[in-house]
C-alpha cells in the first residue's frame, strides 16, 4: 500500500498468493505526490489490509513496515488515534525514515511513535531510498526473530530458524515437535506436556559441535515400566549422523541427555528415520530401528540398524542391519519405517520399511516379520510401486501402519507415493495342521506272506489323512473365511519298484477339498500289488498340498492366505510287521554250509558246469530280506538255481548276478531266500549252477566264498 494525502492499495495477500513475483506486482507502481497522511494510512492498513477478506490469516504474525520521507503533514488523524488499534490487532511495526527530514528530534520522535517497543530495535534511518538496501539484512534478521518460534530476541539466531514441527510425534507425555533449525541448526525437540510450558530438549546451546546436526529431524518415544524416554535423530551431525536419547531425571523432573549413538559412513543420514518397536505388545519398547537411507555400497542403497535397549543404562545396542534388494544402490532403503501390527499372526509385531527410489524411482515397500528378540534378517515380502496401474513414483516415501482402516479387524498399511496414498490391506492368515495315521499301524505278515506268488493285491492298511484349518490372525470376519486345499499322496516316493498302491490310481493320488475353519479327514485303502522284496524299510506316504483362499463376502475380494511358515510337505511311515517277540527286535541265527556237490577236481575245457550245494538254516527269530552271496573268479558265470529240499511247504529261492566288466577278476551273485521272510526254524537246501569258461585260467586252485546275511 502507498500513501500521500491519497491512499492506494496495489495488491493484497490473495493476489500475492496467486503471483509471488515482486517485479510483476510492483511493475505498475508509480510514486504518489502530495501531503503525508501517515496516521490515516496506518489506520487503513489495520482495518482494510490485515483482514481475512484480503487474505490475511488470523493466526499469522502481522508485521507492518512504514517507509516515509517526511513528517506527518495535513493528516486529520493523530498517531494516538491509530497506534492503539494496531497494538490491539497484534501488529508489529517497523518505522524507516528516509532523508534529511528525520535529522530533527521531533521527526525522530514521530518514528518512535509509529514503531513497536523497544524503539531502538524497530526504528531505522537512511539518507536516501537507495540506502534501503543497506538495512535489508538487519531488518530480515529481526523479522526472522519474530517468525521463528515466537522468540523476539533479535540479537542472534537461536530459535529464529527453528522450523518447529519438522517432525511430529504424539507421545504419552504430550505432542512432540522437532525444531531442526534451533541454535544454528543444532536442533532439538519441544515436548508440550500438561504443565502448559513446553520442554525443549537438545544437546547443548553453547557448543558448536552440534551446529548443522539437525537434531529433531526424527523422534520416537520408548517406554519401559511406564517410564518414557525419547530417541531423537540428528542425521547431519559431523556428516555421519547421530541418535541421542533423552530421559527424565526423576528427582529434578528435567529432561536430560542420557546416551548417544553415532553413524559410520559420511553422508549416510544415520538417524534420518527412527521406529520404536514393541514386539510382543506388552507396552514396553523392545527395539529401536535407526534408518540410514543414504548409506551406500556398490550393491545397496540405504540400511536400517536394529538396536536393542539396555534399560538399566538406557543405552542402544545395535545387533544387526537390514538391507533391501541387491542391485539397488540408489534406492534409499530406510527412508521411511513403521510398525504395522502383527500381520503374520505369529504374535510378534511386524515392520514395513520404504525404499522410494528403488526401481528407477518407482519405489518399493519391504515387510520384515518380528521374531522373539528382534526382526527377521531377511525381508518376507517386497511390494513394488511399478506393479500398480499408475506406476507410482516414489512409492514408500511415507508409511503408517498397524490400524484397521477397513473394518475387518485386520491391520492395514497406508503408503505414500508422489501425489498419492495407497491403502494396503493385510489378509487373514490360515494355518493347516496335517496328520497321517494308519489302521492297522503296521502291515501284518499275512499281507506279505508271498508263498512264491509274485502278484499279491492284498490289503496292507488304511491311511487316514486329516486337515485342520485354524486362523492365526485376529479379525472380525467370523465364519465367512473359506479356502480350497489341493493335495497329492505318493506312496514310496523315489523308489523305482512299487511296493504299495492305492485302489485304482497306482502309487499317486490327487484330490481337492473345500474348507471353512474346521477339520476334515479322508481315508484311503493301501494295497500290496506285488510281493515286496524289501520289508525292512517302511512304506512312506508323502503328502503335498497347496491352499488357495476364496474371496470373502463384503470385503471387495479379500482372500485368506496360508501362513508362510507352513510345512507344505508331510509324510507318514507304515512299517511291515515283524513277528519278533515281545521286544519287537528280530534276532535271527543263520547257519550256512556248502560243498561242490561231490566234485573234487575241475578240468577246464572238460567240465562245463560247477554245481554248488548250499544248506541254510534259521535257528533264531524270523529273518527278513535274507540273502546268500557268492563271490567267485570272473571265469565262472551264474546260470541257474534249483531248490532241493525244505522243511516248509513253500520256499522260494531267487538269484541274480551283478553286472561286471571284463577287467574285474571277481564276480558276485546274490540269492534271496524266501523273500521277504525266512521263517524261524526254516531250512533250505538248494543247488546253484555256474558255467565254466573253456578258456579259463584258474591255476591249480579254485576259491569261492559263500556268505549269508540279512
ZATITI-826005 format. One record per residue (C-alpha): residue number from 1; x, y, z; residue in three letters. Coordinates in steps of 0.2 Angstrom, whole numbers, padded with zeros to 4 digits, m for minus. Example, Ala and Ser with C-alpha at 12.3 -4.5 7.8 and 13.67 -1.06 7.14 Angstrom:
<pts>
 resi  east north    up resn
    1  0062 m0022  0039  ALA
    2  0068 m0005  0036  SER
</pts>
This chain:
<pts>
 resi  east north    up resn
    1  0000  0000  0000  UNK
    2  0006  0018 m0005  UNK
    3  0000  0034  0003  UNK
    4  0002  0053  0002  UNK
    5 m0014  0063  0005  UNK
    6 m0022  0049 m0005  UNK
    7 m0020  0030 m0001  UNK
    8 m0018  0017 m0014  UNK
    9 m0019 m0002 m0012  UNK
   10 m0008 m0010 m0026  UNK
   11 m0010 m0028 m0021  UNK
   12 m0017 m0039 m0006  UNK
   13 m0012 m0056  0001  UNK
   14 m0024 m0065 m0010  UNK
   15 m0016 m0058 m0026  UNK
   16  0002 m0061 m0018  UNK
   17 m0003 m0079 m0016  UNK
   18 m0008 m0080 m0034  UNK
   19  0008 m0072 m0040  UNK
   20  0023 m0071 m0029  UNK
   21  0034 m0062 m0042  UNK
   22  0038 m0045 m0034  UNK
   23  0044 m0037 m0050  UNK
   24  0027 m0041 m0058  UNK
   25  0017 m0035 m0043  UNK
   26  0027 m0018 m0042  UNK
   27  0029 m0015 m0061  UNK
   28  0014 m0003 m0062  UNK
   29  0018  0006 m0046  UNK
   30  0022  0025 m0048  UNK
   31  0026  0037 m0033  UNK
   32  0011  0047 m0026  UNK
   33  0014  0066 m0024  UNK
   34  0006  0077 m0011  UNK
   35  0004  0078  0008  UNK
   36  0009  0065  0021  UNK
   37 m0006  0056  0029  UNK
   38  0004  0043  0039  UNK
   39 m0008  0040  0053  UNK
   40 m0023  0038  0041  UNK
   41 m0013  0026  0030  UNK
   42 m0009  0015  0046  UNK
   43 m0027  0015  0051  UNK
   44 m0032  0009  0033  UNK
   45 m0019 m0005  0033  UNK
   46 m0025 m0011  0050  UNK
   47 m0044 m0010  0045  UNK
   48 m0043 m0014  0026  UNK
   49 m0027 m0024  0023  UNK
   50 m0024 m0035  0038  UNK
   51 m0041 m0044  0036  UNK
   52 m0047 m0061  0031  UNK
   53 m0056 m0055  0016  UNK
   54 m0040 m0048  0009  UNK
   55 m0031 m0065  0013  UNK
   56 m0023 m0061  0030  UNK
   57 m0023 m0077  0041  UNK
   58 m0029 m0073  0059  UNK
   59 m0016 m0085  0067  UNK
   60 m0001 m0077  0057  UNK
   61  0011 m0065  0064  UNK
   62  0007 m0047  0057  UNK
   63  0021 m0036  0053  UNK
   64  0020 m0018  0046  UNK
   65  0034 m0008  0039  UNK
   66  0031  0010  0037  UNK
   67  0043  0019  0025  UNK
   68  0042  0038  0025  UNK
   69  0052  0053  0018  UNK
   70  0044  0066  0029  UNK
   71  0034  0070  0045  UNK
   72  0015  0068  0045  UNK
   73  0008  0083  0036  UNK
   74 m0010  0088  0033  UNK
   75 m0017  0072  0041  UNK
   76 m0033  0074  0051  UNK
   77 m0029  0060  0062  UNK
   78 m0016  0058  0076  UNK
   79 m0005  0043  0080  UNK
   80 m0014  0042  0097  UNK
   81 m0029  0038  0087  UNK
   82 m0022  0023  0076  UNK
   83 m0007  0016  0085  UNK
   84 m0018  0008  0100  UNK
   85 m0029  0000  0087  UNK
   86 m0013 m0008  0079  UNK
   87 m0007 m0014  0096  UNK
   88 m0024 m0022  0099  UNK
   89 m0023 m0031  0082  UNK
   90 m0006 m0038  0087  UNK
   91  0003 m0029  0073  UNK
   92  0022 m0027  0075  UNK
   93  0028 m0011  0067  UNK
   94  0044 m0005  0060  UNK
   95  0047  0013  0055  UNK
   96  0060  0019  0042  UNK
   97  0064  0037  0040  UNK
   98  0072  0042  0023  UNK
   99  0082  0058  0020  UNK
  100  0087  0074  0030  UNK
  101  0069  0076  0036  UNK
  102  0072  0065  0050  UNK
  103  0088  0073  0057  UNK
  104  0077  0083  0070  UNK
  105  0072  0077  0086  UNK
  106  0054  0080  0083  UNK
  107  0054  0069  0067  UNK
  108  0064  0055  0076  UNK
  109  0051  0055  0090  UNK
  110  0037  0053  0076  UNK
  111  0046  0037  0070  UNK
  112  0047  0031  0088  UNK
  113  0028  0034  0090  UNK
  114  0025  0024  0074  UNK
  115  0036  0009  0079  UNK
  116  0033 m0005  0091  UNK
  117  0043 m0005  0108  UNK
  118  0058 m0006  0111  UNK
  119  0060  0008  0098  UNK
  120  0079  0005  0096  UNK
  121  0075 m0012  0088  UNK
  122  0061 m0006  0077  UNK
  123  0067  0011  0070  UNK
  124  0079  0014  0056  UNK
  125  0085  0029  0047  UNK
  126  0093  0030  0030  UNK
  127  0099  0045  0019  UNK
  128  0090  0041  0004  UNK
  129  0079  0027 m0004  UNK
  130  0095  0019 m0012  UNK
  131  0102  0016  0005  UNK
  132  0087  0005  0010  UNK
  133  0097 m0010  0003  UNK
  134  0110 m0007  0017  UNK
  135  0097 m0011  0031  UNK
  136  0089 m0026  0022  UNK
  137  0099 m0039  0031  UNK
  138  0096 m0031  0048  UNK
  139  0078 m0030  0045  UNK
  140  0077 m0048  0039  UNK
  141  0085 m0054  0054  UNK
  142  0073 m0045  0065  UNK
  143  0058 m0052  0056  UNK
  144  0066 m0070  0057  UNK
  145  0067 m0067  0076  UNK
  146  0048 m0065  0076  UNK
  147  0044 m0079  0063  UNK
  148  0054 m0092  0071  UNK
  149  0047 m0100  0087  UNK
  150  0040 m0084  0094  UNK
  151  0056 m0078  0102  UNK
  152  0058 m0059  0099  UNK
  153  0076 m0059  0104  UNK
  154  0084 m0052  0088  UNK
  155  0101 m0052  0094  UNK
  156  0106 m0069  0087  UNK
  157  0100 m0084  0078  UNK
  158  0094 m0096  0092  UNK
  159  0076 m0101  0089  UNK
  160  0073 m0089  0074  UNK
  161  0075 m0103  0061  UNK
  162  0069 m0117  0071  UNK
  163  0057 m0124  0059  UNK
  164  0047 m0131  0074  UNK
  165  0036 m0145  0068  UNK
  166  0048 m0153  0055  UNK
  167  0044 m0169  0063  UNK
  168  0029 m0173  0075  UNK
  169  0025 m0186  0087  UNK
  170  0010 m0189  0099  UNK
  171  0018 m0197  0114  UNK
  172  0010 m0201  0131  UNK
  173  0018 m0186  0138  UNK
  174  0010 m0174  0125  UNK
  175  0014 m0169  0107  UNK
  176  0032 m0168  0102  UNK
  177  0038 m0156  0088  UNK
  178  0056 m0157  0081  UNK
  179  0065 m0140  0079  UNK
  180  0079 m0144  0067  UNK
  181  0085 m0126  0065  UNK
  182  0086 m0121  0083  UNK
  183  0103 m0114  0089  UNK
  184  0112 m0113  0072  UNK
  185  0103 m0129  0066  UNK
  186  0110 m0139  0080  UNK
  187  0091 m0143  0083  UNK
  188  0081 m0151  0097  UNK
  189  0063 m0156  0101  UNK
  190  0049 m0147  0110  UNK
  191  0038 m0158  0121  UNK
  192  0021 m0150  0125  UNK
  193  0016 m0158  0142  UNK
  194  0002 m0154  0154  UNK
  195  0011 m0140  0163  UNK
  196  0007 m0128  0149  UNK
  197  0025 m0123  0146  UNK
  198  0034 m0133  0133  UNK
  199  0051 m0143  0137  UNK
  200  0065 m0140  0125  UNK
  201  0077 m0155  0123  UNK
  202  0094 m0153  0115  UNK
  203  0112 m0157  0117  UNK
  204  0119 m0140  0120  UNK
  205  0115 m0122  0117  UNK
  206  0133 m0116  0118  UNK
  207  0145 m0128  0109  UNK
  208  0147 m0128  0090  UNK
  209  0150 m0146  0089  UNK
  210  0131 m0149  0085  UNK
  211  0130 m0135  0073  UNK
  212  0120 m0141  0057  UNK
  213  0117 m0158  0066  UNK
  214  0098 m0156  0063  UNK
  215  0093 m0164  0079  UNK
  216  0075 m0166  0079  UNK
  217  0074 m0172  0061  UNK
  218  0066 m0188  0068  UNK
  219  0060 m0193  0085  UNK
  220  0052 m0208  0094  UNK
  221  0046 m0212  0112  UNK
  222  0052 m0228  0120  UNK
  223  0044 m0235  0136  UNK
  224  0049 m0247  0150  UNK
  225  0038 m0250  0165  UNK
  226  0028 m0234  0162  UNK
  227  0043 m0223  0161  UNK
  228  0046 m0214  0144  UNK
  229  0062 m0208  0135  UNK
  230  0064 m0200  0119  UNK
  231  0076 m0205  0104  UNK
  232  0080 m0191  0093  UNK
  233  0089 m0191  0076  UNK
  234  0102 m0179  0071  UNK
  235  0107 m0185  0053  UNK
  236  0119 m0171  0049  UNK
  237  0130 m0172  0064  UNK
  238  0148 m0171  0059  UNK
  239  0142 m0178  0042  UNK
  240  0140 m0195  0049  UNK
  241  0124 m0193  0059  UNK
  242  0119 m0196  0077  UNK
  243  0105 m0203  0088  UNK
  244  0103 m0195  0105  UNK
  245  0092 m0202  0119  UNK
  246  0084 m0191  0132  UNK
  247  0076 m0197  0148  UNK
  248  0068 m0188  0163  UNK
  249  0078 m0185  0179  UNK
  250  0066 m0192  0192  UNK
  251  0072 m0181  0206  UNK
  252  0074 m0164  0196  UNK
  253  0060 m0168  0184  UNK
  254  0070 m0161  0170  UNK
  255  0073 m0170  0153  UNK
  256  0092 m0174  0152  UNK
  257  0104 m0181  0139  UNK
  258  0107 m0200  0143  UNK
  259  0117 m0208  0129  UNK
  260  0121 m0207  0110  UNK
  261  0125 m0217  0095  UNK
  262  0135 m0211  0080  UNK
  263  0134 m0217  0062  UNK
  264  0148 m0224  0052  UNK
  265  0148 m0218  0034  UNK
  266  0149 m0199  0029  UNK
  267  0133 m0194  0021  UNK
  268  0123 m0209  0026  UNK
  269  0110 m0198  0035  UNK
  270  0111 m0210  0050  UNK
  271  0096 m0206  0061  UNK
  272  0086 m0198  0047  UNK
  273  0072 m0210  0052  UNK
  274  0068 m0219  0068  UNK
  275  0055 m0233  0073  UNK
  276  0051 m0239  0090  UNK
  277  0045 m0257  0090  UNK
  278  0036 m0266  0104  UNK
  279  0037 m0284  0098  UNK
  280  0025 m0293  0110  UNK
  281  0014 m0278  0113  UNK
  282  0016 m0278  0132  UNK
  283  0018 m0259  0132  UNK
  284  0037 m0260  0134  UNK
  285  0048 m0255  0119  UNK
  286  0059 m0269  0113  UNK
  287  0069 m0262  0098  UNK
  288  0073 m0245  0090  UNK
  289  0076 m0245  0071  UNK
  290  0088 m0232  0065  UNK
  291  0087 m0228  0047  UNK
  292  0102 m0223  0036  UNK
  293  0094 m0221  0019  UNK
  294  0109 m0213  0011  UNK
  295  0121 m0227  0016  UNK
  296  0129 m0233  0000  UNK
  297  0138 m0248 m0006  UNK
  298  0141 m0253 m0024  UNK
  299  0126 m0265 m0022  UNK
  300  0114 m0257 m0009  UNK
  301  0107 m0240 m0006  UNK
  302  0102 m0237  0012  UNK
  303  0101 m0248  0028  UNK
  304  0092 m0250  0044  UNK
  305  0101 m0253  0061  UNK
  306  0091 m0265  0073  UNK
  307  0095 m0259  0091  UNK
  308  0091 m0267  0107  UNK
  309  0088 m0256  0123  UNK
  310  0099 m0259  0138  UNK
  311  0086 m0252  0150  UNK
  312  0097 m0250  0166  UNK
  313  0108 m0238  0157  UNK
  314  0096 m0233  0144  UNK
  315  0108 m0237  0130  UNK
  316  0105 m0243  0112  UNK
  317  0115 m0259  0107  UNK
  318  0114 m0262  0088  UNK
  319  0115 m0280  0084  UNK
  320  0111 m0281  0066  UNK
  321  0107 m0272  0050  UNK
  322  0093 m0274  0037  UNK
  323  0095 m0271  0019  UNK
  324  0084 m0271  0003  UNK
  325  0086 m0280 m0013  UNK
  326  0103 m0281 m0020  UNK
  327  0107 m0270 m0035  UNK
  328  0098 m0255 m0029  UNK
  329  0112 m0244 m0025  UNK
  330  0102 m0228 m0026  UNK
  331  0086 m0235 m0018  UNK
  332  0086 m0225 m0001  UNK
  333  0081 m0241  0009  UNK
  334  0075 m0235  0026  UNK
  335  0068 m0218  0021  UNK
  336  0053 m0222  0030  UNK
  337  0048 m0235  0043  UNK
  338  0033 m0240  0053  UNK
  339  0026 m0254  0065  UNK
  340  0012 m0262  0055  UNK
  341  0005 m0273  0069  UNK
  342  0005 m0292  0068  UNK
  343  0000 m0296  0050  UNK
  344  0008 m0314  0050  UNK
  345 m0002 m0320  0065  UNK
  346  0013 m0326  0075  UNK
  347  0011 m0314  0090  UNK
  348  0025 m0303  0085  UNK
  349  0024 m0285  0079  UNK
  350  0030 m0284  0060  UNK
  351  0038 m0269  0052  UNK
  352  0037 m0260  0035  UNK
  353  0052 m0251  0028  UNK
  354  0051 m0240  0012  UNK
  355  0064 m0238 m0002  UNK
  356  0056 m0224 m0013  UNK
  357  0070 m0223 m0026  UNK
  358  0072 m0241 m0030  UNK
  359  0067 m0247 m0047  UNK
  360  0071 m0231 m0056  UNK
  361  0061 m0220 m0043  UNK
  362  0046 m0231 m0043  UNK
  363  0050 m0237 m0026  UNK
  364  0047 m0252 m0015  UNK
  365  0040 m0257  0002  UNK
  366  0048 m0271  0012  UNK
  367  0040 m0281  0025  UNK
  368  0050 m0289  0039  UNK
  369  0042 m0300  0052  UNK
  370  0045 m0299  0070  UNK
  371  0053 m0313  0080  UNK
  372  0057 m0317  0098  UNK
  373  0071 m0304  0102  UNK
  374  0071 m0295  0086  UNK
  375  0067 m0295  0067  UNK
  376  0070 m0307  0054  UNK
  377  0086 m0303  0045  UNK
  378  0078 m0306  0028  UNK
  379  0063 m0297  0021  UNK
  380  0047 m0308  0018  UNK
  381  0039 m0298  0006  UNK
  382  0044 m0284 m0007  UNK
  383  0030 m0274 m0014  UNK
  384  0035 m0264 m0030  UNK
  385  0027 m0247 m0034  UNK
  386  0029 m0251 m0053  UNK
  387  0016 m0266 m0051  UNK
  388  0002 m0253 m0048  UNK
  389 m0008 m0247 m0064  UNK
  390 m0002 m0229 m0062  UNK
  391  0016 m0235 m0060  UNK
  392  0018 m0224 m0045  UNK
  393  0034 m0213 m0042  UNK
  394  0042 m0214 m0025  UNK
  395  0031 m0227 m0018  UNK
  396  0036 m0230  0000  UNK
  397  0042 m0212  0004  UNK
  398  0030 m0212  0019  UNK
  399  0022 m0226  0029  UNK
  400  0009 m0228  0043  UNK
  401  0003 m0245  0048  UNK
  402 m0005 m0255  0062  UNK
  403 m0023 m0248  0061  UNK
  404 m0038 m0256  0055  UNK
  405 m0045 m0244  0042  UNK
  406 m0057 m0256  0033  UNK
  407 m0067 m0263  0047  UNK
  408 m0062 m0281  0045  UNK
  409 m0052 m0281  0061  UNK
  410 m0035 m0283  0052  UNK
  411 m0021 m0270  0052  UNK
  412 m0019 m0260  0036  UNK
  413 m0004 m0250  0029  UNK
  414 m0005 m0233  0021  UNK
  415  0009 m0230  0009  UNK
  416  0014 m0213  0002  UNK
  417  0019 m0210 m0016  UNK
  418  0021 m0194 m0026  UNK
  419  0004 m0186 m0025  UNK
  420 m0005 m0202 m0019  UNK
  421 m0008 m0213 m0004  UNK
  422 m0011 m0231 m0006  UNK
  423 m0020 m0242  0006  UNK
  424 m0013 m0260  0008  UNK
  425 m0024 m0272  0016  UNK
  426 m0017 m0287  0026  UNK
  427 m0025 m0304  0024  UNK
  428 m0032 m0317  0036  UNK
  429 m0018 m0329  0039  UNK
  430 m0023 m0348  0040  UNK
  431 m0013 m0362  0047  UNK
  432 m0015 m0380  0042  UNK
  433 m0012 m0395  0053  UNK
  434 m0009 m0411  0044  UNK
  435 m0010 m0428  0052  UNK
  436 m0007 m0445  0044  UNK
  437 m0011 m0461  0053  UNK
  438 m0013 m0479  0048  UNK
  439 m0026 m0493  0053  UNK
  440 m0018 m0505  0057  UNK
  441 m0002 m0495  0061  UNK
  442  0009 m0509  0053  UNK
  443  0007 m0521  0038  UNK
  444  0003 m0538  0045  UNK
  445  0014 m0553  0040  UNK
  446 m0001 m0561  0032  UNK
  447 m0002 m0547  0019  UNK
  448  0015 m0550  0013  UNK
  449  0017 m0569  0015  UNK
  450  0020 m0572 m0003  UNK
  451  0021 m0591 m0004  UNK
  452  0030 m0590 m0021  UNK
  453  0017 m0578 m0028  UNK
  454  0023 m0563 m0037  UNK
  455  0006 m0554 m0038  UNK
  456 m0002 m0552 m0021  UNK
  457 m0015 m0537 m0022  UNK
  458 m0018 m0539 m0003  UNK
  459 m0024 m0525  0008  UNK
  460 m0010 m0518  0018  UNK
  461 m0018 m0504  0029  UNK
  462 m0029 m0489  0028  UNK
  463 m0022 m0472  0028  UNK
  464 m0032 m0458  0037  UNK
  465 m0027 m0440  0031  UNK
  466 m0034 m0426  0042  UNK
  467 m0033 m0407  0039  UNK
  468 m0036 m0395  0052  UNK
  469 m0038 m0376  0047  UNK
  470 m0036 m0363  0060  UNK
  471 m0034 m0344  0060  UNK
  472 m0018 m0336  0065  UNK
  473 m0023 m0318  0064  UNK
  474 m0037 m0309  0074  UNK
  475 m0051 m0302  0063  UNK
  476 m0070 m0298  0063  UNK
  477 m0074 m0309  0048  UNK
  478 m0082 m0323  0058  UNK
  479 m0086 m0339  0048  UNK
  480 m0085 m0331  0031  UNK
  481 m0067 m0337  0028  UNK
  482 m0066 m0352  0016  UNK
  483 m0052 m0360  0006  UNK
  484 m0048 m0374 m0006  UNK
  485 m0034 m0387 m0002  UNK
  486 m0027 m0397 m0017  UNK
  487 m0016 m0411 m0011  UNK
  488 m0007 m0426 m0018  UNK
  489 m0002 m0443 m0010  UNK
  490  0013 m0453 m0015  UNK
  491  0017 m0470 m0009  UNK
  492  0036 m0474 m0008  UNK
  493  0041 m0458 m0017  UNK
  494  0058 m0460 m0026  UNK
  495  0058 m0479 m0027  UNK
  496  0059 m0487 m0044  UNK
  497  0050 m0503 m0039  UNK
  498  0032 m0500 m0032  UNK
  499  0028 m0509 m0016  UNK
  500  0011 m0501 m0012  UNK
  501 m0003 m0493 m0022  UNK
  502 m0020 m0485 m0019  UNK
  503 m0036 m0494 m0025  UNK
  504 m0036 m0488 m0043  UNK
  505 m0024 m0474 m0045  UNK
  506 m0007 m0483 m0043  UNK
  507  0005 m0475 m0031  UNK
  508  0000 m0457 m0033  UNK
  509 m0017 m0449 m0029  UNK
  510 m0023 m0431 m0031  UNK
  511 m0039 m0423 m0024  UNK
  512 m0046 m0406 m0018  UNK
  513 m0057 m0401 m0003  UNK
  514 m0066 m0386  0002  UNK
  515 m0064 m0379  0020  UNK
  516 m0070 m0367  0032  UNK
  517 m0062 m0365  0049  UNK
  518 m0064 m0384  0053  UNK
  519 m0056 m0401  0052  UNK
  520 m0059 m0414  0039  UNK
  521 m0052 m0432  0036  UNK
  522 m0051 m0443  0021  UNK
  523 m0047 m0462  0022  UNK
  524 m0038 m0472  0008  UNK
  525 m0035 m0490  0006  UNK
  526 m0017 m0496  0003  UNK
  527 m0013 m0512 m0006  UNK
  528  0002 m0523 m0009  UNK
  529  0001 m0526 m0028  UNK
  530  0017 m0537 m0028  UNK
  531  0027 m0547 m0016  UNK
  532  0039 m0535 m0008  UNK
  533  0057 m0539 m0008  UNK
  534  0061 m0526  0005  UNK
  535  0051 m0527  0021  UNK
  536  0064 m0519  0032  UNK
  537  0061 m0502  0026  UNK
  538  0044 m0494  0030  UNK
  539  0032 m0488  0016  UNK
  540  0032 m0469  0016  UNK
  541  0016 m0460  0012  UNK
  542  0021 m0442  0006  UNK
  543  0008 m0428  0006  UNK
  544  0010 m0412 m0004  UNK
  545 m0003 m0398 m0003  UNK
  546 m0007 m0380 m0008  UNK
  547 m0020 m0369 m0001  UNK
  548 m0030 m0356 m0011  UNK
  549 m0040 m0343 m0001  UNK
  550 m0058 m0339 m0008  UNK
  551 m0065 m0322 m0009  UNK
  552 m0073 m0316  0007  UNK
  553 m0090 m0309  0006  UNK
  554 m0092 m0290  0008  UNK
  555 m0073 m0287  0008  UNK
  556 m0070 m0282 m0010  UNK
  557 m0062 m0298 m0015  UNK
  558 m0050 m0300  0001  UNK
  559 m0044 m0318  0002  UNK
  560 m0036 m0328  0016  UNK
  561 m0018 m0334  0014  UNK
  562 m0008 m0348  0020  UNK
  563  0005 m0344  0034  UNK
  564  0022 m0343  0026  UNK
  565  0030 m0355  0039  UNK
  566  0018 m0369  0035  UNK
  567  0025 m0386  0030  UNK
  568  0018 m0390  0013  UNK
  569  0025 m0407  0014  UNK
  570  0021 m0421  0027  UNK
  571  0025 m0439  0027  UNK
  572  0019 m0455  0037  UNK
  573  0028 m0471  0039  UNK
  574  0020 m0488  0038  UNK
  575  0031 m0502  0043  UNK
  576  0030 m0520  0040  UNK
  577  0025 m0531  0055  UNK
  578  0040 m0541  0062  UNK
  579  0035 m0557  0072  UNK
  580  0049 m0555  0083  UNK
  581  0043 m0557  0101  UNK
  582  0039 m0545  0115  UNK
  583  0054 m0534  0112  UNK
  584  0049 m0532  0093  UNK
  585  0068 m0534  0089  UNK
  586  0071 m0549  0077  UNK
  587  0087 m0559  0081  UNK
  588  0089 m0572  0069  UNK
  589  0103 m0586  0069  UNK
  590  0108 m0591  0052  UNK
  591  0119 m0606  0049  UNK
  592  0126 m0610  0031  UNK
  593  0136 m0623  0024  UNK
  594  0140 m0628  0006  UNK
  595  0150 m0640 m0005  UNK
  596  0155 m0643 m0023  UNK
  597  0142 m0657 m0025  UNK
  598  0155 m0671 m0024  UNK
  599  0167 m0664 m0036  UNK
  600  0185 m0664 m0031  UNK
  601  0194 m0659 m0047  UNK
  602  0188 m0647 m0060  UNK
  603  0196 m0649 m0078  UNK
  604  0194 m0633 m0088  UNK
  605  0188 m0637 m0105  UNK
  606  0181 m0654 m0100  UNK
  607  0170 m0648 m0085  UNK
  608  0157 m0636 m0092  UNK
  609  0147 m0633 m0076  UNK
  610  0151 m0631 m0057  UNK
  611  0137 m0636 m0045  UNK
  612  0137 m0629 m0028  UNK
  613  0126 m0636 m0015  UNK
  614  0121 m0624 m0001  UNK
  615  0112 m0628  0015  UNK
  616  0105 m0613  0026  UNK
  617  0095 m0614  0042  UNK
  618  0087 m0601  0053  UNK
  619  0088 m0606  0071  UNK
  620  0083 m0589  0078  UNK
  621  0068 m0577  0076  UNK
  622  0061 m0573  0059  UNK
  623  0074 m0566  0047  UNK
  624  0069 m0553  0034  UNK
  625  0077 m0550  0017  UNK
  626  0089 m0565  0020  UNK
  627  0102 m0567  0006  UNK
  628  0116 m0579  0001  UNK
  629  0130 m0571 m0008  UNK
  630  0143 m0580 m0019  UNK
  631  0160 m0572 m0023  UNK
  632  0170 m0582 m0037  UNK
  633  0183 m0579 m0051  UNK
  634  0177 m0570 m0066  UNK
  635  0180 m0586 m0077  UNK
  636  0163 m0593 m0069  UNK
  637  0146 m0586 m0073  UNK
  638  0130 m0589 m0064  UNK
  639  0117 m0599 m0073  UNK
  640  0103 m0606 m0063  UNK
  641  0097 m0611 m0045  UNK
  642  0087 m0627 m0040  UNK
  643  0078 m0629 m0023  UNK
  644  0082 m0647 m0017  UNK
  645  0073 m0648 m0001  UNK
  646  0064 m0638  0013  UNK
  647  0055 m0641  0029  UNK
  648  0042 m0628  0023  UNK
  649  0028 m0631  0012  UNK
  650  0033 m0616  0001  UNK
  651  0050 m0610 m0001  UNK
  652  0057 m0598 m0014  UNK
  653  0075 m0595 m0019  UNK
  654  0078 m0581 m0032  UNK
  655  0096 m0577 m0038  UNK
  656  0104 m0564 m0049  UNK
  657  0121 m0558 m0054  UNK
  658  0129 m0541 m0053  UNK
  659  0135 m0534 m0069  UNK
  660  0154 m0534 m0070  UNK
  661  0167 m0528 m0083  UNK
  662  0180 m0538 m0092  UNK
  663  0194 m0530 m0081  UNK
  664  0186 m0537 m0065  UNK
  665  0194 m0553 m0058  UNK
  666  0180 m0557 m0047  UNK
  667  0161 m0558 m0049  UNK
  668  0146 m0559 m0037  UNK
  669  0129 m0567 m0037  UNK
  670  0116 m0565 m0024  UNK
  671  0101 m0577 m0019  UNK
  672  0086 m0571 m0009  UNK
  673  0080 m0584  0002  UNK
  674  0061 m0585  0003  UNK
  675  0058 m0566  0002  UNK
  676  0053 m0557  0011  UNK
  677  0053 m0568  0027  UNK
  678  0065 m0583  0030  UNK
  679  0054 m0590  0045  UNK
  680  0061 m0595  0062  UNK
  681  0066 m0614  0061  UNK
  682  0066 m0614  0042  UNK
  683  0078 m0624  0032  UNK
  684  0083 m0625  0014  UNK
  685  0095 m0634  0003  UNK
  686  0097 m0628 m0015  UNK
  687  0109 m0630 m0030  UNK
  688  0117 m0616 m0038  UNK
  689  0125 m0619 m0055  UNK
  690  0139 m0609 m0063  UNK
  691  0146 m0610 m0081  UNK
  692  0165 m0613 m0083  UNK
  693  0173 m0604 m0097  UNK
  694  0183 m0616 m0108  UNK
  695  0197 m0603 m0109  UNK
  696  0198 m0600 m0091  UNK
  697  0214 m0599 m0082  UNK
  698  0211 m0604 m0064  UNK
  699  0228 m0611 m0060  UNK
  700  0228 m0626 m0048  UNK
  701  0216 m0620 m0036  UNK
  702  0198 m0613 m0037  UNK
  703  0192 m0602 m0022  UNK
  704  0174 m0597 m0019  UNK
  705  0166 m0588 m0005  UNK
  706  0148 m0590  0001  UNK
  707  0140 m0580  0015  UNK
  708  0123 m0577  0022  UNK
  709  0116 m0560  0028  UNK
  710  0100 m0550  0031  UNK
</pts>
